[in-house]
Amino acid sequence: MFCNCIRIFIRIFVFIQGMTDCNCTNYAAIFAVGAISVYFARKYLKGGQFTEAVSAKGKVAAVTGCNTGIGMETAKELNRRGAKVYMLCRSEQRAAEAKIKLVKAGCDPSRLIYINCDLSSKENIRQAAARLSELETSIDILINNAGVWMTDYQKTKDGHEMTWGTNHLGHFLLTELLLPLIEKAPEGRIVNVSSLGHESSPVLDLTTIDDAANYAGFVAYCKTKLANVMHARELTRRLRARGNTTVTVNSLHPGAIATEIGRDLNIFLKALVSVAYPFLKSWKDGAQTSLYCALSTDIKGVSGEYFSDCARKDVAHTAKNDLACKQLYDYSLKAVGLE
């Protein structure tokens, strides 16, 4: 998609350059062509849209990292469709600020409930899951959305590399702890927000995954996104192996989005993101595939798959290694203290 857009802009540039070379003085026409081109380019970059009129009335959803970005847009749409949404965020202040915005956007405040959840802390995750278990007897939708990206090397209080500990292990533990509630729902859905970046990940070496040696922020991020895909595949296998056919677990690529996940980038990389901004999806557009995986009747019963632009896509070869998926799951159980 991005390459096609580049081709479009090259053609537009050549066209405008040709008009200039022909001593054309109608700059208003040039401006109009440019404006129209940007409009259609933005429309093209919106990607797949979830347009199915599905109600979420009576459903209970938990969304991590929904105080900003696509997480907030996902929480907004779920709430507006009738769901009770638990906002699993690490900052109470930011969650409160987000709630004000959501209510102004038409959300029902009585169905927006904040629960403190810091995915870099196993203790905090356990407390969040325990609180949810006190408040609800079942959960219909869990969206593992939060994430960190391109941070300097640092460790969680539990001793894991921060990106790995947050994006994968944090969500893995939360999912395991909430799974009993999700299994009690008529049709429980777990959604892992991964990324196209999983294709750039090397094969996971779980013996060195937390090491500082050769640490690189982008590679570390890609490793977690590969883990998100593999987690969905292996959890699906385990659920089906023990006879559960009601819970589905899928992963997705939301698209290239102008979110706050890059807030820790250095000045140079932030400048690059600023240049790319016109080619990035909005928060709303980026949330469409999450909503599709959470609500669409078209994929009822579909599990262990990967989606992008509200359509099923193929995954990287490394994510298809069943043995590696099993080994990752077994490692993760031990890493979070569940085995």
N, C-alpha and C positions, 0 to 999 in steps of 0.2 A: 504494500500500500504506500509506504513512504517513498519508495523508488518511483512509483507511478506519479506521485505528487511532484517529485523533483523534475520528472520529465515534463509535466504540465507547466511548471514555472519556467523551465528553460524555453519552451515554445512561446510562452507569453513574453518572456524577455526578448527573444529574437523578433517577435512581432512588433513590440514597442520600439526596439532598436531600429527596425526597418522603417517605421513611421518617422523616426527622428532623422534617419539618413536621407529620407525623401524630403527633408526640409518641411515636414508637416508642422504647422504651428497650432494645430488644434489640440492644445494640451488638455483641454477639458475632456476630449474624447479619450486621450491617453489615460487620464485619471479614471474615467468611467470604466475603461477596459480593465485597469488594475483593480478597481474596487469590486467589479463583478467577478474577476478571477479569484480574488481573495475569498469572496462570499462562497463561490462554488468549491473552492479548495477546502474551506472550513467545513462545508456541508459533507464533502467527501471524507474528511478526516474524522467525522463524528463516529463512524463505524456502525456496527449493528446496534439496533435499538430494541429494547424489550417492550413491545406494544400490546402484549396479551392482557386482556382485561380480567386479571385474576385477583380475587379478594384474598386478603390475609386476615380477615376478621376472625378473632378468637385465637389466632396463632401467637406463640411466644417465641421471640427471637433474641439472640444475644449476638452483639456485633463488637468486635475489638477495634480499638483505634477509631472510634466514630465521632471524635470531637472536631475532625477536619477532613478535607479531601473526599475521596470516594466512599470512605466509611460513613461520613456524615450524610452524604447523598443517599447511600444505601439505607441508613437508618430512617431518613426522611421518608423515602418512598414506602418502606415497609410499614411505618407508622400511619402514613396517609391512606394506606390500603387496609388499615384496621388492626395491624399487629401491635402487641405490647412489645416494646423494644428495650432491652437492657443494654445500657451504654457502658461497655467495659473499657474504661480509660484509666490511665495512671494519674492524671491530674484532675482533681475535683473542680478546680477553678476553670480550666479549659472546657471541661465537660459542661459546666454550668453556663458558660458563655455560648457554647454550641447549642445547648438546649434553648436558650433565648432566641437564637437565630432560627432554630427548627420550628419553634412555636409561631414565630412571625411568618414562617413559610407555610403555615397551615397544619402543623402537627398538633396532636392532642397531648398536652403536657402530662396528663394522668397516665399515659402509656409510654412515657419516656422515663426510665429509672436508671440512675447512675449507680454503678458498683465499681469501687476502686479495683483496678487490675493492672499490675505492673508485670508485664510478660518477661522481664529479666529477673524476676524473683519467684522462685518456686514456692516460698512461704506465702507470698502475696497471692499467687494464683490459687493455692489451696484455700485461702480465706475467701476469695471471690467465688470459687466453686461451691464452698460450703454455704455461703450466703444465698446463692442461687437455689441451692437445694432446700433451703429453709423457706424460700418464697414461692417456689414452683414445684409441681409434681411431675411436670414434663416440659421439654423444650422441643419446639418444632424445627427451629432453624438456628444453626450456629455458623456465623461467618467469621472465619479467621482472617481478618483484614489488616491488622496493625503490622508495622514493620519499621526497621531502621535500615539505613543504606549509606555506604561510603563513610563510615565513621573511622576515626583513628583507632588503632588497636587498643582495646580495653577489655576487661573481663567483668562479668556479672559477679554479684556477691557470692554466687554459687560456684564460681571458678571457671565458667565457660566463656569462650570468646563472645563478645556482646551480640554481634549480628546473628551468630549461630544460636546462642542461648535465647534470644528474643524471637527471631523469625521462625525458627523450627522448634526447638525444645519447649519454649514457652507455650506455643500453640498446641504442641503435641500433648503436654501435660494437661492443659485446659480441656482438650478434646477427650482425653481418657477419663478425666474426673467428671465430665458432664455427660459422657456416653450413656450411663444408666438412665438419665432423664430423657435423653434423645431417643433411646430405644422404647420409651414408654409412649412416645408420640405416635399418632396414627401413621405418619409419614415423615420421619425425621430426616432432615437434610443438613449435611455438613459441607461447607464451602471453603476451600483453601484458596486464598488470593495469591497466586504464584506470579510468574512473569515469563515472557519470552526469553528472558535472561537465563532461564534454566538450561537453554540449549548451549550456552557459553560456559557452563560449569564443567570442570574436569570430573573424572570419576571420583567419588567421595572416598577419601582416606580417613576413616573414623578414628584411627589411632593418632592422627596429627591435627584433627579438625580444630582444636582449641589453641594450637601453638602460634606463637608470635613470629616464628621464622617464616619468611617468605609471605607474610600476610599482605594482602592487597584488598582494599575495600570493595571494589567492584566484583572481584572473584569470590570473595566471602559472601557477598549478597547473592550471586548466582548459585552458589552451593546451597544456600537456604531455599532458594526457589525450586531447585531440583529436588530437594528434600520434601518440599510441599507437595509436589506431584507424586513422588514415590510413596509418601505417607497416604495419600488418597487411594492409590492403587492397592497398597498392602492392607490397609484397614478394610477396604472393600472385600478383599480375599478372606480375611479373618472373620468378618461378619457373616459372609455367605457360608463359610466352612462350619460355623456353629449354628447355622439355620436361620439367621436373621435376614429377611428379605425386604424389610420395610425401611431400613436406614440406607441412605445413599451418601456417598462421599465423592465429591468432584473437585477438581482444581481448575484454575483459569488464568488467562492473561488479560488484564483489564485494558491494555493499550498503553501508549506513551502519554502520560498525564502530567499536567502542571500541578502537582501536589506539594505538600510540605515535607515529603520524605527526604528531599535533598537539602534540608535546612542546614545540615552539617558539612556540606561540600565546601571546598576551599574557594577563594575568590575567582580563580581562573575557571573552575568548573561551573560555578554559579553564572559566570558571564556567558559560557557556552549554552547553558540552559535558557538564559534570557534570549539569546539569539534564536534558539529553537522554539521559543514559546508559541509563535503563530502556528506551528505544526503539531502542537500537542492537544490532546483531548481535554475537554472541560471535566470538572469533577462529575457532573451529571452524566456525561457520555461514558466516562470511565466506570461508572457504577452499573451500567446496563447489563453486563454479563454476570455480575454478582447477583443481580435481581433475577436474571433469567435462570441461573442455577438454583436459586432459592425458591422460586415460585412457579416456573413454567410447567404446564401440564404436558408439554411435548416431550419432556425428558423424565417423566414419572418412572421410577424404577431404575433409571440409568445410573450407574455408579462406576467409579474408578476411571472416569474419562477426564479429558482436558478440553476446555472451551476457550474461544476467543471471538469477539464480535457476535455473541449469541449463537455460535455454531460450534459443532464438534471439530476439533483439530487433532492432528497427529502430534506426538511428543518426541523429544530427543531420544535417540537410541539408548542412551545411558539410563533413561527412566523406565525402560522396558525390561530391564534385567530383574527378573522375579527374585532371584537369589539375593541380589543386592538390596532389593526392597525389603525382604525379610530380615536381612542382617541389620539394616538401618532401623527397623522397627524394634528388633531385639535390643540393639544398642541404646535406643531412645528410652525404652522402658527402664533400663538400668541407670541411665544418665539422670532421669528425673526421680529415681528412687521408688519405682513401682515394681521392681523385681530384684 
